[in-house]
Amino acid sequence: MKKSIYAAMLSGIVCPGSGQIWLGKKLLGWGFISVSVVCILVIMDQIISRAQVIAEQILAGNIGNDLTSIYAAVSNVALDASNSTMPALTWIFIVNWGLSVASAFWFGAQQDKQLQLQADSKTEA
């Protein structure tokens, strides 16, 4: 399998940045990984804080202890447009992932070309 395809698959399936690390572009790879981890941590923190608010309201008796009431409360929080951080972070995460796959493929293609040139020069000699 070509390095370009393998690196793109690593970045696309395993983790953004893993293909770059495999290709030897460690700083770039860790940059992609860092952006992904920060986005996931902030998104998870917001989700957990929203869930804690709902749990506190259930314990206080403001929300019924049945599935319909809990579902309605979760849906209202999910549709709340006052917090625009989550969609922005989600898009940053998706763009980061796409750029990671594209750059892994590009750097892998460059290495594939170098390997092909080396192989061609050996066969000519």
Secondary structure, DSSP 4 states (H G I P E B T S, - for coil): --HHHHHHHIIIII-TTHHHHHHT-HHHHHHHHHHHHHHHHHHHHHHHHHHHHHHHHHHHTSS-SSHHHHHHHHHHHHT-TT--HHHHHHHHHHHHHHHHHHHHHHHHHHHHHHHHHHHHHHHH-
